[in-house]
Amino acid sequence: MNVRKVTRGIIAAAVAITMTAGLPVIPFAGYEPAVSVSADTINSGTCGEHASWAFDSTTGTLTISGTGRVDDYTELQDIPWYSVRDNITSVVIENGIENVAGNAFYECEKLTSVSLPDSIVEIGDLAFGYCTGLQSLTIPGNVTSIRDYAFYYCSGLKRVTIPRSVTSIGEHAFSSYNTEIIFQGTIEEWKNI
């Protein structure tokens, strides 16, 4: 008898019994299920009065375009792209958008690349919280406010460049001890933030 067939049979039986009993199925160590965006997943919509978003599932890129502010989100399920957040690898915010919304990319763990335009003036509360794949970021020269927990627990974030235009940095905005912060202003300006 083939050991591989017996092993597969035992695993299949265990999964079937577990599912029948209503118990959670716990994958084996090292097993990672394939993640895909289903055909009925919403891949575009509005996210502010004059702002819209679109997700390209082939590249993993979420693009926000338009003008003005993007809505802040206090409940994760209210984030318009919540259903695709596990597939977002890059974010492009186009010129004309004025903020990175609160909680906008919270727990987008696969996010590695962010492109922010000069029109951004504020980065909201927990905007990039728990984006553990994010490694570096240059904050645009017109940003004045980085809100509370904006980059909270971005454990992969190694370097952030902050322009001298920033006059307010919220509580625990950069809470990873591994992050090198480069401020483009003077020591006195830094002390006044």
Contacts in CASP RR format, 6 or more apart in sequence:
PFRMAT RR
TARGET T0000
AUTHOR 0000-0000-0000
METHOD contacts of the structure
MODEL  1
MNVRKVTRGIIAAAVAITMTAGLPVIPFAGYEPAVSVSADTINSGTCGEH
ASWAFDSTTGTLTISGTGRVDDYTELQDIPWYSVRDNITSVVIENGIENV
AGNAFYECEKLTSVSLPDSIVEIGDLAFGYCTGLQSLTIPGNVTSIRDYA
FYYCSGLKRVTIPRSVTSIGEHAFSSYNTEIIFQGTIEEWKNI
15 25 0 8 1.000
18 24 0 8 1.000
18 25 0 8 1.000
19 25 0 8 1.000
27 33 0 8 1.000
35 86 0 8 1.000
35 87 0 8 1.000
36 57 0 8 1.000
36 87 0 8 1.000
37 43 0 8 1.000
37 55 0 8 1.000
37 57 0 8 1.000
37 83 0 8 1.000
37 84 0 8 1.000
37 87 0 8 1.000
41 83 0 8 1.000
41 84 0 8 1.000
42 80 0 8 1.000
42 83 0 8 1.000
43 54 0 8 1.000
43 55 0 8 1.000
43 56 0 8 1.000
43 57 0 8 1.000
43 84 0 8 1.000
44 52 0 8 1.000
44 53 0 8 1.000
44 54 0 8 1.000
44 55 0 8 1.000
45 52 0 8 1.000
45 53 0 8 1.000
45 54 0 8 1.000
45 80 0 8 1.000
46 52 0 8 1.000
46 53 0 8 1.000
46 80 0 8 1.000
47 53 0 8 1.000
47 64 0 8 1.000
47 70 0 8 1.000
47 71 0 8 1.000
47 80 0 8 1.000
47 81 0 8 1.000
47 101 0 8 1.000
48 68 0 8 1.000
48 69 0 8 1.000
48 70 0 8 1.000
48 71 0 8 1.000
49 68 0 8 1.000
49 69 0 8 1.000
50 66 0 8 1.000
50 67 0 8 1.000
50 68 0 8 1.000
51 64 0 8 1.000
51 65 0 8 1.000
51 66 0 8 1.000
51 67 0 8 1.000
51 68 0 8 1.000
51 69 0 8 1.000
51 70 0 8 1.000
51 71 0 8 1.000
51 97 0 8 1.000
52 64 0 8 1.000
52 65 0 8 1.000
52 66 0 8 1.000
53 62 0 8 1.000
53 63 0 8 1.000
53 64 0 8 1.000
53 65 0 8 1.000
53 80 0 8 1.000
53 81 0 8 1.000
54 62 0 8 1.000
54 63 0 8 1.000
54 65 0 8 1.000
55 61 0 8 1.000
55 62 0 8 1.000
55 63 0 8 1.000
55 81 0 8 1.000
55 84 0 8 1.000
55 87 0 8 1.000
55 88 0 8 1.000
56 62 0 8 1.000
56 63 0 8 1.000
57 84 0 8 1.000
57 87 0 8 1.000
59 89 0 8 1.000
59 90 0 8 1.000
60 87 0 8 1.000
60 88 0 8 1.000
60 89 0 8 1.000
60 90 0 8 1.000
61 88 0 8 1.000
61 89 0 8 1.000
61 90 0 8 1.000
61 91 0 8 1.000
61 92 0 8 1.000
62 81 0 8 1.000
62 84 0 8 1.000
62 88 0 8 1.000
62 90 0 8 1.000
62 91 0 8 1.000
62 92 0 8 1.000
63 91 0 8 1.000
63 92 0 8 1.000
63 93 0 8 1.000
63 94 0 8 1.000
64 70 0 8 1.000
64 91 0 8 1.000
64 92 0 8 1.000
64 93 0 8 1.000
64 94 0 8 1.000
64 97 0 8 1.000
65 94 0 8 1.000
65 97 0 8 1.000
66 94 0 8 1.000
66 96 0 8 1.000
66 97 0 8 1.000
67 96 0 8 1.000
67 97 0 8 1.000
67 98 0 8 1.000
68 96 0 8 1.000
68 97 0 8 1.000
68 98 0 8 1.000
68 99 0 8 1.000
69 97 0 8 1.000
69 98 0 8 1.000
69 99 0 8 1.000
69 101 0 8 1.000
70 97 0 8 1.000
70 98 0 8 1.000
70 99 0 8 1.000
70 100 0 8 1.000
70 101 0 8 1.000
70 104 0 8 1.000
71 101 0 8 1.000
72 101 0 8 1.000
72 102 0 8 1.000
72 103 0 8 1.000
72 124 0 8 1.000
72 125 0 8 1.000
73 79 0 8 1.000
73 101 0 8 1.000
73 102 0 8 1.000
73 103 0 8 1.000
73 104 0 8 1.000
74 103 0 8 1.000
76 82 0 8 1.000
76 103 0 8 1.000
76 106 0 8 1.000
76 107 0 8 1.000
79 85 0 8 1.000
79 103 0 8 1.000
79 104 0 8 1.000
79 106 0 8 1.000
81 88 0 8 1.000
85 105 0 8 1.000
85 107 0 8 1.000
85 108 0 8 1.000
86 108 0 8 1.000
86 109 0 8 1.000
86 110 0 8 1.000
87 110 0 8 1.000
88 105 0 8 1.000
88 108 0 8 1.000
88 110 0 8 1.000
88 111 0 8 1.000
89 110 0 8 1.000
89 111 0 8 1.000
89 112 0 8 1.000
89 113 0 8 1.000
90 111 0 8 1.000
90 112 0 8 1.000
90 113 0 8 1.000
90 114 0 8 1.000
90 115 0 8 1.000
91 105 0 8 1.000
91 108 0 8 1.000
91 111 0 8 1.000
91 113 0 8 1.000
91 114 0 8 1.000
91 115 0 8 1.000
92 115 0 8 1.000
93 100 0 8 1.000
93 114 0 8 1.000
93 115 0 8 1.000
93 116 0 8 1.000
93 117 0 8 1.000
93 120 0 8 1.000
94 117 0 8 1.000
95 117 0 8 1.000
95 118 0 8 1.000
95 119 0 8 1.000
96 117 0 8 1.000
96 119 0 8 1.000
97 117 0 8 1.000
97 119 0 8 1.000
97 120 0 8 1.000
98 119 0 8 1.000
98 120 0 8 1.000
98 121 0 8 1.000
98 122 0 8 1.000
99 120 0 8 1.000
99 121 0 8 1.000
99 122 0 8 1.000
99 123 0 8 1.000
99 124 0 8 1.000
100 116 0 8 1.000
100 120 0 8 1.000
100 122 0 8 1.000
100 123 0 8 1.000
100 124 0 8 1.000
100 127 0 8 1.000
100 128 0 8 1.000
100 150 0 8 1.000
101 124 0 8 1.000
101 127 0 8 1.000
102 124 0 8 1.000
102 125 0 8 1.000
102 126 0 8 1.000
102 127 0 8 1.000
102 147 0 8 1.000
103 125 0 8 1.000
103 126 0 8 1.000
103 127 0 8 1.000
104 124 0 8 1.000
104 127 0 8 1.000
104 128 0 8 1.000
105 111 0 8 1.000
105 114 0 8 1.000
105 127 0 8 1.000
105 128 0 8 1.000
105 129 0 8 1.000
105 131 0 8 1.000
106 126 0 8 1.000
106 127 0 8 1.000
106 128 0 8 1.000
106 129 0 8 1.000
106 130 0 8 1.000
106 131 0 8 1.000
107 129 0 8 1.000
107 130 0 8 1.000
107 131 0 8 1.000
108 128 0 8 1.000
108 131 0 8 1.000
109 130 0 8 1.000
109 131 0 8 1.000
109 132 0 8 1.000
109 133 0 8 1.000
110 133 0 8 1.000
111 128 0 8 1.000
111 131 0 8 1.000
111 133 0 8 1.000
111 134 0 8 1.000
112 133 0 8 1.000
112 134 0 8 1.000
112 135 0 8 1.000
114 128 0 8 1.000
114 134 0 8 1.000
114 137 0 8 1.000
116 137 0 8 1.000
116 138 0 8 1.000
116 139 0 8 1.000
116 140 0 8 1.000
117 140 0 8 1.000
118 140 0 8 1.000
118 141 0 8 1.000
118 142 0 8 1.000
119 140 0 8 1.000
119 142 0 8 1.000
120 139 0 8 1.000
120 140 0 8 1.000
120 142 0 8 1.000
120 143 0 8 1.000
121 142 0 8 1.000
121 143 0 8 1.000
121 144 0 8 1.000
121 145 0 8 1.000
122 143 0 8 1.000
122 144 0 8 1.000
122 145 0 8 1.000
122 146 0 8 1.000
122 147 0 8 1.000
123 139 0 8 1.000
123 143 0 8 1.000
123 145 0 8 1.000
123 146 0 8 1.000
123 147 0 8 1.000
123 150 0 8 1.000
124 145 0 8 1.000
124 146 0 8 1.000
124 147 0 8 1.000
124 150 0 8 1.000
125 147 0 8 1.000
125 148 0 8 1.000
125 149 0 8 1.000
125 150 0 8 1.000
126 148 0 8 1.000
126 149 0 8 1.000
126 150 0 8 1.000
126 152 0 8 1.000
127 147 0 8 1.000
127 150 0 8 1.000
127 151 0 8 1.000
128 134 0 8 1.000
128 150 0 8 1.000
128 151 0 8 1.000
128 154 0 8 1.000
129 149 0 8 1.000
129 150 0 8 1.000
129 151 0 8 1.000
129 152 0 8 1.000
129 153 0 8 1.000
129 154 0 8 1.000
130 152 0 8 1.000
130 153 0 8 1.000
130 154 0 8 1.000
131 151 0 8 1.000
131 154 0 8 1.000
131 157 0 8 1.000
132 153 0 8 1.000
132 154 0 8 1.000
132 155 0 8 1.000
132 156 0 8 1.000
133 154 0 8 1.000
133 155 0 8 1.000
133 156 0 8 1.000
133 157 0 8 1.000
134 151 0 8 1.000
134 154 0 8 1.000
134 156 0 8 1.000
134 157 0 8 1.000
135 156 0 8 1.000
135 157 0 8 1.000
135 158 0 8 1.000
135 159 0 8 1.000
136 157 0 8 1.000
136 158 0 8 1.000
136 159 0 8 1.000
136 160 0 8 1.000
137 151 0 8 1.000
137 157 0 8 1.000
137 159 0 8 1.000
137 160 0 8 1.000
137 161 0 8 1.000
138 160 0 8 1.000
138 161 0 8 1.000
139 146 0 8 1.000
139 160 0 8 1.000
139 161 0 8 1.000
139 162 0 8 1.000
139 163 0 8 1.000
139 166 0 8 1.000
140 163 0 8 1.000
141 163 0 8 1.000
141 165 0 8 1.000
142 163 0 8 1.000
142 165 0 8 1.000
143 163 0 8 1.000
143 165 0 8 1.000
143 166 0 8 1.000
144 165 0 8 1.000
144 166 0 8 1.000
144 167 0 8 1.000
144 168 0 8 1.000
145 166 0 8 1.000
145 167 0 8 1.000
145 168 0 8 1.000
145 169 0 8 1.000
146 162 0 8 1.000
146 166 0 8 1.000
146 168 0 8 1.000
146 169 0 8 1.000
146 170 0 8 1.000
146 173 0 8 1.000
147 170 0 8 1.000
147 173 0 8 1.000
148 170 0 8 1.000
148 171 0 8 1.000
148 172 0 8 1.000
148 173 0 8 1.000
149 170 0 8 1.000
149 171 0 8 1.000
149 172 0 8 1.000
149 173 0 8 1.000
149 175 0 8 1.000
150 170 0 8 1.000
150 173 0 8 1.000
150 174 0 8 1.000
151 157 0 8 1.000
151 160 0 8 1.000
151 173 0 8 1.000
151 174 0 8 1.000
151 175 0 8 1.000
151 176 0 8 1.000
151 179 0 8 1.000
152 172 0 8 1.000
152 173 0 8 1.000
152 175 0 8 1.000
153 175 0 8 1.000
153 176 0 8 1.000
154 174 0 8 1.000
154 176 0 8 1.000
154 179 0 8 1.000
155 176 0 8 1.000
155 178 0 8 1.000
156 176 0 8 1.000
156 178 0 8 1.000
157 174 0 8 1.000
157 176 0 8 1.000
157 178 0 8 1.000
157 179 0 8 1.000
158 178 0 8 1.000
158 179 0 8 1.000
158 180 0 8 1.000
159 179 0 8 1.000
159 180 0 8 1.000
159 182 0 8 1.000
160 174 0 8 1.000
160 179 0 8 1.000
160 180 0 8 1.000
160 181 0 8 1.000
160 182 0 8 1.000
161 182 0 8 1.000
161 184 0 8 1.000
162 169 0 8 1.000
162 181 0 8 1.000
162 182 0 8 1.000
162 183 0 8 1.000
162 184 0 8 1.000
163 184 0 8 1.000
163 185 0 8 1.000
164 183 0 8 1.000
164 184 0 8 1.000
164 185 0 8 1.000
164 186 0 8 1.000
164 189 0 8 1.000
166 183 0 8 1.000
166 193 0 8 1.000
167 192 0 8 1.000
167 193 0 8 1.000
168 193 0 8 1.000
169 193 0 8 1.000
174 181 0 8 1.000
183 189 0 8 1.000
183 190 0 8 1.000
END
